[in-house]
Amino acid sequence: MDNGAYAGFDAQAFVRMLERFYGRRGCRFVAAPDAVADAHRTLQQWPFWSRLIRGVGFVPALVGQDGMTVEDIPWREIGTLFIGGTTEWKLGRQAMALTAYAKARGLWVHMGRVNSLKRIAYAVQLGCDSFDGSSFSKWPDRWIPKGIEWSNDAQQAQLQQTRLL
């Protein structure tokens, strides 16, 4: 479950969502409320929201934001790393380092705002376990099958590249 911060966070709507889905199984993670492109504010909000999310039985995801480094993250507290931030940051070295560190710790990694074959291939190359994008929620009949196909193609290409090394 996402928190809607990219479009504008609404705390009441977020809590209502947690209440609505309370007790349901199958949710991999809930993205803790974050401040888009602001690592400092995101990390300030983390303690409150992560405890609330965990308290209602869900796994909290910390949303990585511009400026966040491996040293900044409370690794023992997070259940999932969600790669957010601006496009430049998401495709840069810090997000790559965070992903590698999270994977080394055995954590699930998710990338947001993935709406193209190129971005899917990048997420797969980085080691992300899942991704989302607005095209999948707005036009699911068309884009989910296409996204699955692109994801499978990217995974196959990654496997072939690994075999060549």
C-alpha positions, 0 to 999 in steps of 0.5 A: 500500500502506498501513502499518496505523498507524491500527489499530496499526503492526507494523514486522515485518508492514510489512517482510514486506509490502514483501518480499512485493510486491517487484518487482511493478508497479502500486503507485502508492505505499507509505504510510511509517509514521506516528504518527496525529495527530502531525506531529512523530513522523511527520516523525521517522520519515520519513527511515528508512522513506522510504529503505527504501521507495524502496530496495525500488523503491516510491514513498514517501508521506508521511502528513500528520498534525495540525499538519503545515504546508507548511514542514514537509514535505521536498517533494523527497523525497516521491512522494505526499502521503497525507492522514491525521490526525484528521477535524478536521485532514483537513477543515481548512485545513492539509490543504487547503494541503498538498494545493494545494501538492502538486498545484502540485508535480505530486504524487499526493495520496491521502486516507484514511478516505473512506467516504461520498458527502460525503467523496468529494465533498470529496476530489474538491473538494480535488484528491485523485487517489485515496482509500480507506476501510475499507468498500471493503476490507471489502465490496468487491462493494458499496462499490467500485461505489458509490464509483466512481459517487459519485466520477464524480458528484463529478467531474462536479459539480466540472466543472460548477461550474468551468464556471460560474465 
